[in-house]
């Protein structure tokens, strides 16, 4: 029995680290304010959209960009039709984009497509001041390009991350809970990170760079979590990522369990792979340089996904009630108080929709849904292929 008590105490001590990190990040997010320059220079912006078999939605995305409140002669839309077997290229051209078709059956993937474009087509975007990269299924807010230009008009900002939101939170409990998660991960955590450490993690969608950065690096990271991998590469070279919460893009989330499971297993499997590969180097750099950014990057990387953290908190709480008492019990209860503060704060800060607030009650179902997902990730072979997720709008059209 003593052995089990020791194990329970060790588990509580370990979980106190991510719980404390989330508490600190939540408080910092309330204190975050975006940097505002004296004027917007209205930069020449290139919008790069990597697309794989996006015939159904690419035109809508391109038209959404042309509807932005930004001078039409100050931006160009570039679509990379990568290994497409449908009419993605034709649809994008018809909507007004400049299209580049790439066929490479060996080097497949979003990161590979971006790297190919940035390295082989540099003469095309040489006149741009900045490049923003968005997914093929997003709808930008009308002020998106204006806000990107506003941030990169500041001489001390080289990279900026926009806020990724959900366009269909009312479509069901999965999109609503995805919206709640995006409010936390894509706003609260990013804002808190910038406030505490002066840098944030790129989110893969709604990223913007000074053109010189991408001309120098290309897109050197090709894993399923290339965005986080590239963030760490930039951090090592002393380049920070800033955040503009008013630059907003919205993505459609899937409602079916099969599509959602496939999507989540790829994202989180890639994240766990990066944890294994990068934790050691980040801690080593913190130890040798003393730069807090490396320690904070490790904390951001190593903190488990929310649903997994809930599972671990539940196990630790049950063990505390069965085996421990006093201060240990109080510590376990504090985890849940921090968790509620963290989740609710994300919704308050992003003014979540009514449907998102209502569907938060379904969060336990979401956690239960992810238990077999994590179990499957332990036994399945990891894939880095560019796997396209079916869109909700396509399902409606097929009915």
C-alpha positions as CSV (number, residue, x, y, z in Angstrom):
1,X,0.0,0.0,0.0
2,X,2.9,2.4,0.8
3,X,4.3,1.8,-2.7
4,X,1.0,2.8,-4.3
5,X,0.8,5.9,-2.1
6,X,4.3,6.9,-3.2
7,X,3.3,6.4,-6.9
8,X,0.2,8.6,-6.4
9,X,2.3,11.3,-4.8
10,X,4.8,11.3,-7.6
11,X,2.0,11.5,-10.1
12,X,0.5,14.5,-8.4
13,X,3.9,16.3,-8.3
14,X,4.4,15.6,-12.0
15,X,0.9,16.9,-12.9
16,X,1.5,20.0,-10.8
17,X,3.9,21.2,-13.5
18,X,1.5,21.3,-16.4
19,X,-1.3,22.6,-14.1
20,X,1.0,25.4,-12.9
21,X,2.0,26.2,-16.5
22,X,-1.7,26.5,-17.6
23,X,-2.5,28.8,-14.6
24,X,0.4,31.1,-15.4
25,X,-0.4,31.1,-19.1
26,X,-4.1,32.0,-18.4
27,X,-3.2,34.9,-16.2
28,X,-0.7,36.2,-18.8
29,X,-3.2,36.0,-21.6
30,X,-5.5,38.4,-19.7
31,X,-2.5,40.9,-19.6
32,X,-1.6,40.5,-23.3
33,X,-1.9,43.4,-25.7
34,X,-1.0,43.3,-29.3
35,X,1.7,45.6,-30.6
36,X,0.3,48.6,-32.5
37,X,2.6,50.7,-34.8
38,X,2.1,54.4,-35.5
39,X,0.9,53.6,-39.0
40,X,0.0,50.8,-41.3
41,X,2.4,50.8,-44.3
42,X,0.0,48.6,-46.4
43,X,2.7,46.1,-47.4
44,X,2.7,44.1,-50.6
45,X,1.5,40.7,-49.4
46,X,1.7,37.4,-51.1
47,X,-0.9,34.9,-49.9
48,X,0.3,31.3,-50.4
49,X,-2.3,28.5,-50.3
50,X,-1.0,24.9,-50.4
51,X,-3.8,22.7,-51.7
52,X,-4.3,19.0,-52.4
53,X,-7.6,18.0,-54.1
54,X,-9.5,21.1,-52.9
55,X,-11.6,21.6,-56.0
56,X,-14.8,22.0,-53.9
57,X,-13.6,24.8,-51.7
58,X,-10.5,26.5,-53.1
59,X,-12.5,29.1,-55.1
60,X,-14.5,30.2,-52.0
61,X,-11.2,30.7,-50.1
62,X,-9.7,32.7,-53.0
63,X,-12.8,34.9,-53.4
64,X,-12.8,35.5,-49.6
65,X,-9.3,36.9,-49.9
66,X,-10.4,39.2,-52.7
67,X,-13.2,40.4,-50.5
68,X,-10.8,41.6,-47.8
69,X,-10.7,45.3,-46.9
70,X,-7.2,45.8,-48.4
71,X,-6.0,47.6,-51.6
72,X,-6.4,45.1,-54.5
73,X,-3.0,46.2,-56.0
74,X,-1.2,45.3,-52.7
75,X,-1.7,41.6,-52.7
76,X,-1.5,38.5,-54.9
77,X,-3.0,35.0,-54.2
78,X,-0.7,32.1,-55.0
79,X,-2.2,28.5,-55.0
80,X,0.1,25.5,-55.0
81,X,-2.0,22.7,-56.5
82,X,0.1,19.8,-55.1
83,X,-0.3,16.3,-56.6
84,X,-4.0,17.1,-57.4
85,X,-6.1,14.6,-59.3
86,X,-9.2,16.9,-59.5
87,X,-9.9,20.5,-60.9
88,X,-8.2,22.4,-58.0
89,X,-5.9,24.3,-60.3
90,X,-8.7,25.3,-62.7
91,X,-11.0,26.4,-59.9
92,X,-8.3,28.5,-58.3
93,X,-7.4,30.2,-61.6
94,X,-11.0,30.9,-62.4
95,X,-11.3,32.6,-58.9
96,X,-8.4,34.9,-59.6
97,X,-5.4,33.1,-58.1
98,X,-1.9,32.6,-59.7
99,X,-1.6,28.8,-59.7
100,X,1.5,26.6,-59.6
101,X,1.0,22.9,-60.2
102,X,3.4,20.4,-58.6
103,X,3.6,16.7,-59.3
104,X,6.0,14.7,-57.1
105,X,4.8,11.3,-56.0
106,X,7.8,10.8,-53.7
107,X,8.1,14.1,-51.8
108,X,4.4,14.5,-50.9
109,X,3.1,16.8,-48.2
110,X,2.2,20.3,-47.2
111,X,5.7,21.2,-46.0
112,X,7.3,19.8,-49.1
113,X,4.9,21.8,-51.3
114,X,5.7,25.0,-49.5
115,X,9.5,24.3,-49.7
116,X,9.2,23.7,-53.4
117,X,7.3,26.9,-54.1
118,X,9.5,29.1,-51.9
119,X,12.8,27.8,-53.4
120,X,11.9,27.4,-57.1
121,X,9.4,30.3,-57.5
122,X,11.3,33.0,-55.6
123,X,11.4,35.3,-58.7
124,X,7.6,35.3,-58.7
125,X,7.2,36.7,-55.2
126,X,10.3,38.9,-55.2
127,X,8.2,42.1,-55.1
128,X,6.3,41.2,-51.9
129,X,7.1,42.6,-48.5
130,X,5.4,39.8,-46.6
131,X,4.0,36.3,-47.2
132,X,1.1,34.8,-45.3
133,X,0.3,31.1,-45.5
134,X,-3.3,29.9,-45.1
135,X,-5.1,26.6,-45.6
136,X,-7.2,25.9,-48.7
137,X,-10.5,25.6,-46.7
138,X,-10.5,28.8,-44.6
139,X,-12.5,32.0,-44.8
140,X,-10.5,35.1,-43.8
141,X,-12.2,38.0,-41.9
142,X,-12.4,41.1,-44.0
143,X,-9.7,42.8,-41.9
144,X,-7.3,39.8,-42.1
145,X,-4.8,41.3,-44.6
146,X,-5.0,44.7,-43.0
147,X,-4.1,43.3,-39.6
148,X,-1.2,41.2,-41.0
149,X,0.2,44.3,-42.7
150,X,-0.3,46.3,-39.4
151,X,1.8,43.8,-37.5
152,X,4.6,43.4,-40.0
153,X,4.8,47.2,-40.5
154,X,6.6,47.2,-37.2
155,X,10.4,46.9,-37.7
156,X,10.9,44.6,-34.8
157,X,8.3,42.0,-35.9
158,X,9.4,39.4,-38.5
159,X,6.9,36.7,-38.0
160,X,3.3,36.9,-36.8
161,X,0.6,34.4,-36.1
162,X,-3.1,35.1,-36.7
163,X,-6.0,33.7,-34.7
164,X,-7.4,30.4,-36.1
165,X,-11.2,30.2,-35.4
166,X,-14.0,27.8,-36.3
167,X,-16.6,28.7,-38.8
168,X,-19.3,26.2,-37.9
169,X,-19.5,25.8,-34.1
170,X,-23.3,25.4,-34.3
171,X,-23.0,22.3,-36.5
172,X,-22.7,19.8,-33.6
173,X,-20.8,18.9,-30.5
174,X,-17.5,18.1,-32.2
175,X,-17.2,21.5,-34.1
176,X,-18.4,23.4,-30.9
177,X,-15.8,21.7,-28.8
178,X,-13.2,22.3,-31.5
179,X,-14.2,26.0,-31.3
180,X,-13.7,25.9,-27.5
181,X,-10.3,24.3,-28.0
182,X,-9.2,26.8,-30.6
183,X,-10.2,29.6,-28.3
184,X,-7.8,28.1,-25.8
185,X,-4.9,26.8,-27.9
186,X,-5.0,29.4,-30.7
187,X,-5.6,32.4,-28.5
188,X,-5.1,32.0,-24.8
189,X,-1.9,29.9,-25.1
190,X,-0.5,32.0,-27.9
191,X,-1.2,35.3,-26.1
192,X,0.1,34.0,-22.8
193,X,3.3,32.7,-24.5
194,X,4.0,36.1,-26.1
195,X,3.4,37.9,-22.8
196,X,5.6,35.6,-20.7
197,X,8.4,34.7,-23.1
198,X,8.1,37.1,-26.0
199,X,7.4,34.5,-28.6
200,X,4.6,32.0,-29.6
201,X,4.2,28.8,-31.5
202,X,3.2,28.9,-35.2
203,X,-0.1,27.1,-35.8
204,X,0.3,26.1,-39.4
205,X,-2.6,28.3,-40.6
206,X,-2.7,32.1,-40.7
207,X,1.1,32.4,-40.4
208,X,2.8,35.5,-41.9
209,X,6.5,36.3,-42.5
210,X,8.6,39.0,-43.8
211,X,9.5,37.7,-47.3
212,X,13.3,37.8,-46.5
213,X,12.7,35.1,-43.8
214,X,11.1,32.6,-46.2
215,X,13.7,33.4,-48.9
216,X,16.4,32.5,-46.4
217,X,14.8,29.4,-44.9
218,X,12.3,28.1,-47.5
219,X,10.2,25.7,-45.6
220,X,12.7,23.3,-44.0
221,X,10.4,21.2,-41.9
222,X,8.3,18.5,-43.5
223,X,6.7,16.5,-40.6
224,X,3.0,16.5,-39.8
225,X,3.7,19.3,-37.3
226,X,6.0,21.3,-39.5
227,X,4.6,24.5,-38.0
228,X,5.8,23.8,-34.5
229,X,9.1,22.4,-35.8
230,X,9.7,25.6,-37.8
231,X,9.0,27.7,-34.7
232,X,11.7,25.9,-32.8
233,X,14.1,26.3,-35.7
234,X,13.4,30.1,-35.8
235,X,13.8,30.3,-32.0
236,X,17.2,28.7,-32.1
237,X,18.2,31.5,-34.6
238,X,16.8,34.2,-32.3
239,X,13.7,34.9,-34.4
240,X,10.5,35.3,-32.4
241,X,6.8,34.8,-33.3
242,X,4.4,37.6,-32.4
243,X,0.6,37.3,-32.2
244,X,-2.2,39.5,-33.6
245,X,-5.6,38.4,-32.2
246,X,-7.5,40.7,-34.6
247,X,-6.1,38.9,-37.7
248,X,-8.8,36.2,-37.9
249,X,-9.3,33.2,-40.2
250,X,-12.1,30.6,-39.8
251,X,-11.9,26.9,-40.7
252,X,-14.7,24.4,-41.0
253,X,-14.6,21.5,-38.6
254,X,-15.8,18.0,-39.3
255,X,-18.8,16.5,-37.5
256,X,-18.3,12.8,-38.3
257,X,-16.3,10.6,-35.9
258,X,-14.3,8.9,-38.6
259,X,-13.0,12.1,-40.2
260,X,-12.3,13.7,-36.8
261,X,-10.4,10.7,-35.5
262,X,-8.2,10.6,-38.6
263,X,-7.5,14.3,-38.3
264,X,-6.7,14.2,-34.6
265,X,-4.6,11.1,-34.7
266,X,-2.4,12.7,-37.3
267,X,-2.0,16.0,-35.5
268,X,-1.4,14.5,-32.0
269,X,0.8,11.6,-33.3
270,X,3.0,14.2,-34.9
271,X,3.1,16.3,-31.8
272,X,4.2,13.3,-29.6
273,X,6.9,12.6,-32.2
274,X,8.2,16.1,-31.9
275,X,8.2,15.9,-28.1
276,X,10.5,12.9,-28.3
277,X,12.8,14.6,-30.7
278,X,13.0,18.2,-29.4
279,X,12.7,18.0,-25.6
280,X,16.3,17.1,-25.0
281,X,17.7,19.8,-27.4
282,X,15.5,22.6,-25.9
283,X,16.4,21.8,-22.3
284,X,20.1,21.6,-23.3
285,X,19.9,25.0,-24.9
286,X,18.1,26.5,-21.8
287,X,20.9,25.0,-19.6
288,X,23.7,26.4,-21.7
289,X,22.2,29.9,-22.6
290,X,19.8,30.6,-19.7
291,X,17.2,32.0,-22.2
292,X,13.7,31.6,-20.8
293,X,12.3,31.2,-24.3
294,X,13.8,27.7,-24.6
295,X,12.3,26.6,-21.3
296,X,8.9,28.1,-22.2
297,X,9.1,26.3,-25.6
298,X,9.7,23.1,-23.8
299,X,6.7,23.7,-21.5
300,X,4.5,24.5,-24.5
301,X,5.7,21.4,-26.3
302,X,5.6,19.0,-23.4
303,X,2.2,20.0,-21.9
304,X,-0.2,17.1,-22.9
305,X,-3.3,17.8,-25.0
306,X,-6.3,19.0,-22.9
307,X,-8.2,15.7,-23.2
308,X,-5.2,13.6,-22.2
309,X,-4.6,16.0,-19.3
310,X,-8.1,15.5,-18.1
311,X,-7.7,11.8,-18.1
312,X,-4.5,12.1,-16.1
313,X,-6.1,14.5,-13.6
314,X,-9.0,12.0,-13.2
315,X,-6.6,9.1,-12.4
316,X,-4.6,11.3,-10.0
317,X,-7.7,12.5,-8.2
318,X,-9.1,9.0,-7.9
319,X,-5.8,7.8,-6.5
320,X,-5.7,10.8,-4.0
321,X,-9.2,10.0,-2.7
322,X,-8.4,6.3,-2.3
323,X,-4.8,6.5,-0.9
324,X,-4.0,10.0,0.3
325,X,-5.4,12.9,2.4
326,X,-4.7,16.4,3.5
327,X,-2.6,18.6,1.3
328,X,-2.4,15.9,-1.4
329,X,-6.2,15.9,-1.8
330,X,-6.2,19.7,-1.9
331,X,-3.6,19.6,-4.7
332,X,-5.7,17.2,-6.7
333,X,-8.8,19.4,-6.3
334,X,-6.7,22.5,-7.3
335,X,-6.0,20.8,-10.7
336,X,-9.7,20.9,-11.5
337,X,-10.1,24.5,-10.4
338,X,-7.2,25.5,-12.7
339,X,-8.6,23.5,-15.5
340,X,-12.0,25.2,-15.3
341,X,-10.4,28.7,-15.0
342,X,-8.3,27.8,-18.1
343,X,-11.1,26.6,-20.3
344,X,-13.6,29.3,-19.3
345,X,-11.0,32.0,-19.7
346,X,-10.4,31.0,-23.3
347,X,-14.1,31.3,-24.1
348,X,-14.4,34.7,-22.3
349,X,-11.4,36.2,-24.0
350,X,-12.6,35.2,-27.5
351,X,-16.3,35.8,-26.7
352,X,-17.4,32.3,-27.6
353,X,-20.7,31.7,-29.3
354,X,-23.7,30.5,-27.4
355,X,-23.5,27.1,-29.0
356,X,-19.9,26.7,-27.9
357,X,-20.9,27.5,-24.3
358,X,-23.8,25.1,-24.5
359,X,-21.8,22.2,-25.9
360,X,-19.1,22.5,-23.3
361,X,-21.4,20.2,-21.3
362,X,-20.5,17.5,-23.8
363,X,-16.8,17.7,-23.0
364,X,-16.8,14.3,-21.1
365,X,-18.1,12.7,-24.3
366,X,-15.1,14.2,-26.2
367,X,-12.7,12.8,-23.7
368,X,-14.2,9.4,-23.8
369,X,-14.1,9.5,-27.7
370,X,-10.3,10.2,-27.5
371,X,-9.5,7.2,-25.2
372,X,-9.5,4.7,-28.1
373,X,-7.8,7.3,-30.3
374,X,-4.8,7.5,-27.9
375,X,-4.8,3.7,-27.6
376,X,-4.7,3.4,-31.4
377,X,-1.8,5.8,-31.7
378,X,0.3,3.5,-29.5
379,X,0.1,0.6,-31.9
380,X,-0.4,2.2,-35.4
381,X,2.4,3.2,-37.6
382,X,2.9,6.9,-37.8
383,X,2.3,8.6,-41.2
384,X,3.6,11.9,-42.5
385,X,1.5,11.8,-45.7
386,X,-0.7,14.7,-46.7
387,X,-4.1,13.2,-46.0
388,X,-7.0,15.4,-46.9
389,X,-9.9,15.6,-44.5
390,X,-13.4,15.6,-46.0
391,X,-15.2,18.9,-45.6
392,X,-18.7,19.3,-44.2
393,X,-19.9,21.3,-47.2
394,X,-19.0,18.5,-49.5
395,X,-21.1,16.1,-47.5
396,X,-24.1,18.4,-47.8
397,X,-23.6,18.7,-51.5
398,X,-23.5,14.9,-52.0
399,X,-26.8,14.4,-50.1
